[in-house]
C-alpha cells in the first residue's frame, strides 16, 4: 500500500536527520529530559509529521453532523488577541524514537562493534513479544492503523468509498489487534558501575557532562544486553553507593580519596555480580584530583581487585577549573603497558562527549 511506503520513507528521512545532527544531540543532551520508558522525543527542524488526528465524539466535523457552507470545521484555540509578528515561525516538531532505534543510529554513526556477551548468552529463555495481529482481542490492544486500512479496503471493494467524502467507519470484521508470540531470547546480563568524584572541585557543569555521557552509555549497552543493572558510587574522602538522583545532585566539600570508591566498587562486584555470569562495565568520572599518598593504594585496588573482574574499565577525566588533572597521568604511568580492559580519555567540554563515547565503546568489549 502507498501509505505504508510513505511511512517507511518518512522513517528513513527522520533517521537521516538524526544522523546528521547526532553530534549536536550528544553534545547538548537534547533528549535526556524527554526520555520515557522506551522512547525519547527528539526535536527535528523542518519536518511535517503525517499522523491521524482524533476528533471529539459528537462534535461534528468533516462529513459528520449538520453544517452550512463556510462554517468553521473545528473551533480555534486562543482569543486571537495580541500584536502581529513579522518573523517566520521555527518549524520544529518532536518525533518519538525508540531507544533501540537510537542505539542503532549511535552504533552506525560511531562505527561501534557489536558486543559478544559472556555468561549465559548461550542459554535461551522464552519471552512474549507483540509482533503479530489477530482478529479478536481487548480494545486496549486494537491497532488503529491496521483497523483503518482494513475498513478502507472493504469500503473500496464494496464500492461504498466516496473520495469526496472520505469517511471510513470500521465494522467488527475490520478490527485488528496486537498479539504476542513466544520467542526464544538469550540470557545475557550486564552491570554498569558509575563512579564519580563529588568533592568541591567538581562543579555542576562537570556533572552535566557526566549525566549526558551516561545517558548514551546506558542506551548503547541496553541495546546489547537482555538485562542491565546499574550502580552509582559517589566519593570525596569517603565513598558510598547512592541512587541515580543523588548521584547527579550531590556536592561535597571534603578532600578526595579515590581508593575509597575503588574499594567499595570491588566489594559490590565480588558480592553482587559474579564474573562468570555478568558482563561488567565500570565508568569513572573525575577532575583528576586525588590525595597524593592515596594514588598507590588506588592503583593496587584497580589492578588486583577490579580489572580482573570487568569487561572494561573506563576513566573519563572532565576538566575543572579547580581540579589538578593529575590522576590521568598517574594511571598512564602505573599502567604503561595499558591492558585491553583499561580505557582512558579526557572530556574537556561537552563537545568532547561524542569522541569520548567512541573511545569508551569502540573496542566492543
Secondary structure, 3 states (H helix, E strand, C coil): CHHHHHHHHHHHHHHHHHHHCHHHHHHHCCCHHHECCCEEEEEEECCCCCCCCCCCCCCCECCECCCCCCCCCCCCCCCCCCCCCCCCCCCEEEEEEEHHHHHHHHHHHHCCCCCCCCCCCCCEEEEEEEEEEECCCCHHHECHHHHHHHHHHHHHHHCCCECCECCCCCCHHHCCEEEEEEEEEECCEEEEEEEEECCCCCCHHHHHHHHHHHHHHHHHHHHHCCEEEEEEEEECCCEEEECHHHHHHCCCCCCCCHHHHHHHHHHHHHHHCCCCCEEEEEEEEECCCCCHHHHHHHHHHHHHHHHHHCCEEEEEEECCCCCCCHHHHHHHHHCCCCCCCEEEEEECCHHHHHHHHHHHHCCCC
